[in-house]
Structures are given as C-alpha cells and as structure tokens.
Amino acid sequence: MTITASTAPDLNSIDGLSAFERACRQPMMLGLFLPIQNGGWTPSTVPRGTDWSFDYNARLVVRAEEVGFDLVFGLAQWLGAEGWGGATRYRRNSLDPMLVTSGVAALTRNIMLISTIHVLYGWHPLHLAKFGATLDHMTGGRWGLNLVTGFHKDEIAMFGLPRIEHDARYDMAAEFTEMVERLWREEADVTWAGDYWSLEEAFASPKPVRGRPVMVNAGSSDAGIAYAARYSDLIFITSPGGADIDAALDSLPAHTRRIKAEAARHGREVRTIINPMIICRESEAEVRAARDRILAGEDGVAVDNLMGGFAGGDQTSWRGHRREQRIIGGNLQLFGTPEQIVDWFVKLKAAGCDGMQIAFVDFAPELEHFAERILPLMREAGLRNDAAPVG
C-alpha cells in the first residue's frame, strides 16, 4: 500500500492560526508517542504488530492526523549493539527522530512534527538554527524542537565527551537556546562569544515560518523546570508519584502548579503534556487479560537493564516506577473501558495536565480503537472540540 498525504484540509490556510495555536485551543491536546525503537515502550514478548520501521511509523502519523491528533514525536537514544539486552534486544534498533520528522513532512498537512534532539552531543547552535528552520519550512510551520540534554553515561561516552554535572547541562542548554533563537530572529550577521559556544558573523537562513518553532522540554528537576519555564512552550511532564493513576492524581496538581507559576514569573505561559500508556478494552475482564499477557511475556533481562540505566542516571524523571510498570511502559498507566479512560482524562485535566502524549502496546489497532471509541467520548466530555474524523 502506498502512503499518500493526508486528505485532511490544510488548516494553515483556513484560519490563519499555527498548528500550535490550534492545539492550544483544544481543551485537551492529543499527541502520539511514536514507537521508533524496537519493542516500542513495552519490553515484553507479547505478540503485536508494533514496529520501529519508518513505514510503520509514517502510517501512524498519517492516521493520527486523520483522526485529529495535534502532534507526534519520538525519543532520541544511543545504545550499544544489544540495546537494553534480553531476548528482544530491546531498543537495539531505533530511528533518528529528526529524520523521521523530515520524512513525514510531505505526508501530512496539519499535525505538529516534533524532533527530539540531544543538543549537547556535538551540536552547534548554527547547525540547528539552519536545519530547524529548514524543517519548519518543509512542514509549513509545523516543526517543533524537543530539546534534551541527555543523562546516560554510556550515551555520553559514545561521543567521547566528558560527563557534565546535572545543573550545568541546563546552563548549557540555556545558552544554546538563546543562540538558536537569536539566529532565527536576526536579519544581520551575529557575533557572540558565549561560555560554551561562539558565533562570528554567523547568519542562519531561512527564518522560521512564524517567528520561532515550538519549543519542548522534559525537565522535572529544579534546574530543568527553571529552563523549561523560560524557554519552552510545551513541557513533557512526568508524574512525581509514579505510574499508578491514583498516585499520579495526588502528586500532579502541585507539580503542574509549580511549573506554570515558574513560567508566569517570566511572563510566559506553558502547556503541560503527560505520557499515559493506554490499555483499553470493552470490559474490565478483557483489560485484565491483556495486561496479564503483557506481564507474562516480560523480557526480564531487558527490564532489569532498563531500570538500572535510569537508576544510574542523575535525572529526576521516571522515578518511582515499580518493576512491573516498566514492563508495560508509559509514565502513567491507564487501564479500563473507554468510559473509564475518559474519566481519568477528565481528572488529569483537573490536575493541571493540558495534554496527553499517548502510547499503546499494539499501536495501529489500538489507535483505531481510540479513534472509534474514546475520541467521541472525549468530545462528549468537553475534552475535544474538533470535527468528526477524516478518512
């Protein structure tokens, strides 16, 4: 089957709003967390069609746009020949998210395409100013940058770089961001002797389509939140209480209030988006059976290695997850009927979450089920105000 561009209308030419502005008008923003790595988000041998290939992910992006999702992005990672190991060699294969973004640009018209980039792994601000603005033009102003600093010591060692202290990474990210934004803004050559990078009569063209692309970050430490509040438009948050929904609902209100108050101190407004893994079936018994199959198929070595990799870093995100929760994946785990899923969405919105960056175990059929059964209920609950799906 040949992939063709979405048949959805080009809203950029209809209402004059950017893709991000339209997304912000939704009561709840919807994103898809692409499985551009083998095993997706679930280190289990449970049978499924989820695949890391570009073709599979491109189809997901096109379909997500057709049913009304606002954005997509995937992770960026650098692992050795065994990935996280185990029988599945979990995440051994992974696509580069920036190249995936460029590859799906011509296949889509409305959905935001966000590239995750480790900017401290050898990037120069001038490179990213040029490449990012080019992608922004390729997407008609729909490109966004999920700027990450990296924390895995093995990743950093791959590039022959020294480890950088946690807060210093965010100082570097701030300088990097300010340089990129100035290059996007200035119509004359820029000279800047920074603490970490320098520019001498540097100029970046083209300029972004609409001032600057959407900026995303996932910091959850004090330094990460301070950075995101100053520079990001969309913050990918994690639950301080772990993956259990009740614990998340207890811990998220204070967390989201803090983030938004910090942004307000800088005269800015930010949106928060969180990552639920959704297992939805028509009955609770079917949900339990699906969950049990995933857990029974756990790739134990991969799970242990993955948990050890996060425990050995100095990041604060994704803490508090129990071992069985890492088998299924997702920062939050929402298991239930369509009605139960939407009820949790309502509660997450009340807890300060402006959007969901959704993951599934078996992406293609579960995305279809989401569109058929959950999206209509979201509209009824006042969480989405879009028209009926296209296609």
C-alpha positions in Angstrom: 0.0 0.0 0.0 1.4 3.4 -1.0 1.4 6.1 1.7 -0.1 9.4 0.4 -0.5 12.7 2.0 -3.4 13.2 4.4 -6.7 14.2 3.0 -7.4 16.5 5.9 -7.8 20.1 5.0 -4.8 22.4 5.2 -5.9 24.5 8.2 -2.8 26.7 7.9 -4.5 28.4 5.0 -8.0 28.4 6.5 -7.9 30.1 9.9 -4.5 31.8 9.9 -3.5 30.0 13.1 -0.4 28.0 13.6 -0.7 24.3 14.4 0.4 25.0 18.0 -2.2 27.8 18.4 -4.9 25.4 17.2 -3.7 22.7 19.5 -3.8 25.2 22.4 -7.5 25.9 21.7 -8.3 22.2 22.4 -9.5 21.6 26.0 -7.1 18.6 25.9 -4.2 18.4 23.5 -3.5 15.0 21.9 -0.1 13.6 20.9 1.2 10.2 19.8 4.4 8.9 21.3 5.8 7.2 18.3 7.4 3.7 18.6 10.5 4.4 16.5 12.5 1.9 18.5 12.1 -1.9 18.5 9.8 -3.1 21.3 8.1 0.3 21.4 7.6 1.2 25.1 7.0 -2.4 26.2 9.9 -4.8 26.9 7.7 -7.9 26.5 7.5 -10.7 24.0 3.7 -10.4 23.8 2.6 -10.8 20.1 1.8 -7.4 18.4 2.3 -5.6 15.2 4.2 -2.5 16.7 7.3 -1.9 14.6 10.2 0.5 14.7 10.4 0.9 10.9 9.8 4.2 9.1 7.0 2.8 7.0 5.0 1.7 10.1 5.6 5.0 12.0 4.7 7.1 8.9 1.4 5.3 8.7 0.8 6.0 12.3 1.5 9.7 11.8 -0.8 9.9 8.8 -3.6 8.2 10.6 -3.1 10.2 13.8 -3.5 13.4 11.7 -6.6 12.0 10.0 -8.4 11.3 13.3 -7.5 14.7 14.7 -4.3 14.3 16.9 -2.3 17.6 17.4 1.3 16.4 17.5 3.7 13.5 17.3 7.2 12.9 18.5 9.5 10.0 19.4 12.5 9.5 21.7 16.2 10.0 20.8 18.6 7.4 22.1 22.1 6.0 21.6 22.5 2.4 22.8 25.1 -0.3 22.2 24.8 -3.4 19.9 22.5 -5.2 22.3 20.2 -2.3 23.1 18.9 -2.9 26.6 19.5 -6.6 26.0 17.3 -9.6 26.7 15.6 -11.9 24.2 14.1 -9.0 22.4 17.4 -6.9 22.4 15.0 -4.2 23.5 15.5 -0.9 21.6 18.6 -2.1 19.7 17.2 -0.6 16.6 15.9 3.0 16.7 15.3 5.6 14.1 16.6 9.2 14.4 13.6 11.3 15.3 14.7 14.4 13.4 15.0 12.4 10.1 11.6 10.7 10.8 10.2 14.2 11.2 11.6 15.3 7.8 10.4 12.1 6.2 6.7 12.5 7.2 6.6 16.2 6.5 5.3 15.7 2.9 2.8 13.1 4.1 1.0 15.5 6.4 -0.6 18.9 6.4 -1.8 19.9 9.9 -0.2 17.8 12.7 2.8 19.2 14.6 6.0 17.2 13.9 8.5 17.5 16.8 12.1 16.4 16.7 13.8 15.2 19.9 17.5 16.2 19.8 20.3 15.8 22.3 21.8 19.2 21.7 24.9 18.6 23.9 26.0 15.6 21.9 28.2 17.6 19.4 25.6 20.0 18.0 26.4 23.7 17.3 23.6 26.3 17.6 24.2 27.4 14.0 23.6 23.8 12.7 20.3 23.6 14.5 19.2 27.1 13.6 19.7 26.2 9.9 18.3 22.6 10.0 15.4 23.5 12.2 14.2 26.5 10.1 14.5 24.3 7.0 12.3 21.7 8.6 9.9 24.5 9.7 9.5 25.5 6.0 9.2 21.8 4.9 6.3 21.4 7.3 4.6 24.8 6.7 5.4 26.0 10.2 4.5 22.7 12.0 8.0 21.8 13.2 9.0 21.7 16.8 12.1 21.0 18.8 12.1 18.8 21.9 15.4 19.9 23.3 17.0 17.3 25.6 20.4 17.4 27.3 21.0 13.6 27.9 22.0 11.9 31.1 23.0 8.3 30.3 26.7 8.0 31.0 27.1 5.4 28.2 25.5 7.6 25.6 27.8 10.5 26.5 30.8 8.1 26.3 29.8 7.1 22.8 30.6 10.6 21.6 33.9 10.7 23.5 32.5 13.5 25.7 33.1 14.1 29.4 30.2 13.9 31.8 28.7 17.2 32.7 27.2 18.0 36.1 23.4 18.0 36.1 22.6 21.7 36.5 25.5 22.7 34.3 23.8 20.9 31.4 20.8 23.2 31.7 23.1 26.2 31.8 24.5 25.0 28.5 21.0 24.3 27.1 20.0 27.9 28.0 22.9 29.4 26.1 22.3 27.0 23.2 18.7 28.0 23.0 19.4 31.7 23.2 21.9 31.5 20.4 19.5 29.5 18.2 16.6 31.9 18.9 18.8 34.9 18.1 19.9 33.3 14.8 16.3 32.6 13.9 15.4 36.3 14.7 18.3 38.4 13.4 18.3 39.7 9.9 22.0 40.6 10.2 25.2 38.6 11.0 25.6 37.6 14.6 28.8 37.6 16.6 28.6 36.1 20.1 31.3 34.8 22.4 29.5 32.5 24.8 30.6 30.4 27.7 30.1 27.2 25.7 29.7 28.2 22.0 30.7 31.1 19.9 29.4 32.7 16.7 31.4 35.0 14.4 29.5 36.9 11.8 27.0 33.9 11.7 23.8 34.0 9.8 21.0 31.4 9.5 18.6 31.3 6.7 15.7 30.7 6.1 14.0 32.3 9.0 11.2 30.1 10.6 7.8 30.5 9.2 6.2 32.0 12.3 8.7 33.7 14.4 10.1 30.6 16.0 9.2 26.9 16.1 7.5 25.3 19.1 10.0 24.5 21.8 9.5 21.4 24.0 11.4 20.2 27.0 11.0 17.4 29.6 12.9 18.7 32.6 11.5 17.8 36.0 14.3 18.8 38.3 14.6 22.3 39.7 17.1 23.2 37.0 15.0 21.5 34.3 11.8 23.3 35.4 13.7 26.6 35.5 14.9 26.1 32.0 11.5 25.0 30.6 9.7 27.9 32.3 12.0 30.4 30.5 12.2 28.8 27.0 9.7 26.0 26.4 6.1 26.3 25.0 5.2 22.7 25.8 6.6 20.8 28.8 6.6 17.0 28.7 5.9 16.2 32.4 6.2 13.0 34.4 4.2 12.0 37.4 6.2 12.5 40.6 4.0 9.7 42.1 4.9 7.1 39.5 2.8 5.2 37.0 -0.2 4.4 39.2 -3.0 6.7 38.3 -4.2 7.4 41.8 -0.7 8.3 43.0 -0.3 10.5 39.9 -3.5 12.3 40.6 -2.4 13.0 44.1 1.0 14.4 43.1 0.4 16.2 39.8 -1.6 19.2 40.9 1.2 20.6 43.0 3.7 19.7 40.3 1.8 21.4 37.4 1.0 24.5 39.6 4.7 24.9 40.3 5.7 24.7 36.6 3.0 27.2 35.5 3.8 29.6 38.3 7.5 29.5 37.4 6.7 30.3 33.8 4.4 33.1 34.9 7.3 34.6 36.8 9.0 35.1 33.4 5.8 36.5 31.9 5.2 33.3 29.9 2.5 30.6 29.6 3.4 27.0 29.1 1.3 23.9 28.4 1.9 20.6 30.0 1.6 17.2 28.4 2.0 13.8 30.0 2.5 10.3 28.7 -0.1 7.6 29.5 0.2 4.0 28.3 -3.4 3.1 27.5 -4.8 -0.4 27.5 -8.5 -0.1 26.7 -11.0 -2.8 26.0 -14.8 -3.1 26.2 -14.8 -4.8 29.5 -12.6 -4.8 32.6 -12.1 -8.6 32.2 -10.6 -8.0 28.8 -8.3 -5.3 30.1 -7.0 -7.6 32.9 -6.4 -10.4 30.4 -4.5 -8.1 28.1 -2.4 -6.7 30.9 -1.6 -10.2 32.2 -0.5 -11.4 28.8 2.0 -8.5 28.6 3.4 -9.2 32.1 3.6 -12.9 31.4 5.8 -12.2 28.3 8.2 -9.9 30.1 11.7 -9.7 28.8 13.3 -9.9 32.2 16.9 -9.0 31.3 15.8 -6.0 29.3 13.5 -4.8 32.1 16.3 -5.1 34.6 18.8 -3.3 32.4 16.4 -0.6 31.6 15.6 0.1 35.2 19.3 0.0 36.1 20.0 2.5 33.3 17.5 5.0 34.7 18.5 4.4 38.3 22.2 5.0 37.4 21.5 8.5 36.0 21.1 11.8 37.7 17.8 12.7 36.1 14.6 13.0 38.3 12.1 11.9 35.7 10.5 8.5 35.6 11.4 7.8 39.3 9.0 5.7 41.5 8.1 3.2 38.9 7.7 -0.4 40.1 9.3 -3.2 38.0 6.0 -4.5 36.6 5.1 -1.0 35.5 8.3 -0.8 33.4 7.3 -4.0 31.6 4.2 -2.3 30.3 5.7 1.2 29.8 4.4 4.7 29.9 4.8 7.3 32.5 1.2 6.8 33.6 -0.8 3.6 33.0 -4.5 3.9 32.2 -6.3 0.5 32.1 -10.0 0.3 31.5 -13.0 0.6 29.3 -13.4 3.7 27.1 -15.6 5.4 29.7 -13.1 4.8 32.4 -10.2 6.1 30.2 -12.1 9.3 29.5 -13.0 9.7 33.2 -9.3 9.6 34.0 -8.6 12.1 31.3 -11.0 14.5 32.9 -9.3 14.1 36.3 -5.8 14.6 34.7 -7.0 17.8 33.2 -8.3 18.9 36.6 -4.8 18.0 37.9 -3.2 20.5 35.5 -2.4 18.3 32.5 -3.1 20.2 29.3 -2.5 17.2 27.0 -1.8 13.5 26.6 1.2 12.1 24.7 -0.3 8.6 24.2 1.4 5.3 23.9 0.0 1.9 23.1 1.3 -1.7 23.2 0.0 -2.6 19.8 -0.1 0.8 18.1 -2.0 0.5 14.9 -5.2 -1.4 16.0 -5.2 0.4 19.4 -5.0 3.8 17.7 -8.1 2.8 15.6 -9.9 1.7 18.7 -9.0 5.0 20.4 -10.4 7.0 17.4 -13.6 4.9 17.3 -14.4 4.6 20.9 -12.5 7.1 23.0 -12.4 10.2 20.9 -16.3 10.5 20.7 -16.5 10.3 24.5 -13.8 12.9 24.8 -15.9 15.2 22.7 -19.0 14.5 24.9 -16.9 15.2 28.0 -15.8 18.6 26.6 -12.1 17.5 26.2 -12.0 17.9 22.4 -13.8 20.3 20.1 -12.7 19.0 16.7 -14.9 17.9 13.9 -15.6 14.3 13.0 -12.5 12.3 11.9 -11.4 12.4 8.3 -10.8 9.2 6.3 
